[in-house]
Amino acid sequence: MGTDAADGLVALRQERAFLDLSSWRKVRVTGSDARAWLGDLLTADIAGLAVGAACRSLLLTPTGRIRADVHVARREDDLMLLQPADQPEHVGLALGSYVLSADVSLEDATNVLALFAVPGRAAAKIGVPGATAPSVVGPGIDVLTSAGDAAWRFVRSCIGAGLEEAGPDALERWRIERGIPRMGLDFDERSLPAEAGLEHAIDYGKGCFLGQEAVARVRNLGHPARVLRHLRVSGPARTADPVLADGAVVGEITSAADGPEPTVLARVRWEAATAPLVTREGSTLIDVPRPV
């Protein structure tokens, strides 16, 4: 990790950073049916979102596989769907075929809006009308501005408040340290939410959503074939390294962050969900304690 990335990582850990995520897809959803319509399609309680609130949610296939992993933010006049640009399916295009007769409009605002995240306590230093919380990266706020001059003004206000911009390398390392799964690395379009550690993105108490029956079967009648574990490693570890339990390969490392305390995410078979794990080189893998 370069010096700039290392500095950005320190700033993220110390909650004095901001992030420019303007490359993310941004889909604006409007219309009188927008909240109810999205609530019938996505896994989270979209209809219950208050103005200024946001949540992580999933678009599933009828068989319960993950098509898109998105962040939904409710603003005064619309709902915004925020999605990393490297996901294979554009959520706006995926949802477009479901509009039919509903009073809903989808607008791709990716190129006209800039997106900034201000994680943790750093958010208290920035007073921005219209910000939504939590952020796409966790506790904190997200700020959408017009691209161009408005975005530059926001950057200057962050720097003036003593915040430091953290880049993508620092963000990726910070994500792995916190055990946040990422589509394309830790799970893919074949994955069930339970396999990706994303059951918290599902509201089991609301009405129907796409893939609900398949998700309910996994939850009530069985278990997923694989699970994602967040682990510390006693030695070096790399993405795609095999993971062993009792001498047998039971999975692989999907994301790895080096450093004094290497941290990884690993996808393992269900029978190894709680088993002691090691790398092929013999390094031990120990579960990272969950925050209290």
C-alpha positions, -999 to +999 in steps of 0.1 A: +000+000+000+014+034-010+019+063+013-012+081+002-033+050+006-018+044+041-026+080+051-061+076+039-066+044+058-054+060+090-079+089+084-107+064+079-098+045+110-097+078+130-130+090+114-116+121+098-119+112+062-143+117+032-146+096+001-154+106-035-177+078-048-189+096-079-181+066-101-210+048-085-242+043-105-270+067-093-306+059-103-333+084-094-367+069-087-398+092-086-435+089-089-465+085-065-459+047-064-421+048-061-418+036-025-444+009-026-432-003-060-395-006-048-407-022-016-424-050-036-392-056-055-363-051-031-356-070+001-355-041+026-384-020+041-383+007+015-418+019+022-408+026+058-378+048+050-381+083+064-368+113+045-330+114+051-328+077+059-311+050+038-305+013+039-287-016+021-310-037+000-309-065-026-326-072-059-330-110-061-339-135-089-371-156-084-348-183-071-333-160-044-299-153-061-284-118-058-289-097-090-278-064-075-266-051-041-277-015-037-280+013-012-314+030-012-316+066+001-348+086+005-347+123-002-375+149-001-386+144-037-372+110-047-354+078-038-318+072-050-304+038-058-267+039-053-246+010-067-209+003-073-201+006-110-183-028-111-214-048-104-223-068-135-260-057-138-271-021-137-299-019-112-318+007-132-319-015-163-328-045-141-358-027-126-370-011-157-389-041-170-410-041-138-425-006-141-455-016-163-485+005-152-471+019-120-466+056-115-428+053-114-400+069-133-364+057-134-336+082-143-299+074-146-283+104-129-248+089-128-232+115-150-250+145-136-245+139-098-215+135-077-216+112-046-195+117-014-194+096+017-184+111+051-180+081+075-184+080+112-179+110+134-164+130+105-200+136+094-206+159+124-181+184+110-200+188+078-234+205+078-251+195+045-289+199+039-303+168+022-276+144+034-288+108+040-277+083+066-263+058+071-237+060+044-230+035+017-199+026+036-215+023+071-222+048+099-220+084+086-237+104+058-238+104+020-240+137+001-252+140-035-244+172-053-244+183-089-212+173-107-187+201-114-185+233-094-209+221-066-188+190-061-156+210-059-172+233-033-181+203-012-146+189-014-132+223-003-156+224+026-145+190+038-108+199+036-116+232+054-132+212+082-100+192+086-110+161+067-087+141+044-098+125+012-093+087+012-089+069-021-102+036-033-072+015-021-077+028+015-114+022+013-109-014+001-085-022+029-109-005+055-138-025+040-120-058+046-109-048+081-146-043+090-157-075+072-181-058+047-189-082+018-185-069-017-202-082-048-178-097-074-153-106-048-170-121-017-202-132-035-216-132-070-249-136-090-250-173-080-250-164-043-279-165-018-281-136+007-273-161+035-242-172+017-230-136+013-237-125+050-264-102+038-294-114+057-295-080+075-305-065+042-338-084+042-369-074+061-386-107+069-416-090+084-428-071+053-449-083+024-437-100-008-405-092-026-387-109-055-372-142-044-390-142-011-401-178-012-366-191-020-351-170+008-377-183+033-370-219+024-333-214+032-341-197+064-368-220+077-360-254+062-322-256+059-290-237+055-269-222+027-242-243+010-215-218+020-210-190+045-187-160+046-164-156+076-144-126+087-110-137+100-076-125+112-046-144+099-014-152+117+007-149+086+006-137+049-027-144+030-038-137-005-071-136-024-079-171-038-057-189-013-074-222-002-087-225+034-084-258+052-102-275+081-088-308+095-065-310+065-092-308+039-099-278+016-132-263+027-131-229+009-110-200-002-101-164+007-122-139-012-107-106+000-074-100+018-059-070+035-022-072+045-005-054+073+006-060+109-027-079+115-037-094+081-075-096+078-095-116+053-130-126+042-133-163+033-161-183+017-163-218+033-186-247+031-214-249+057-198-277+077-168-253+083-190-225+095-175-226+130-145-250+124-109-240+132-093-229+099-058-226+085-042-216+053-023-241+032+009-226+045-002-233+081-013-198+092-042-198+116-074-180+108-093-166+138-127-150+137-127-113+141-150-104+171-182-087+162-187-052+175-207-051+207 
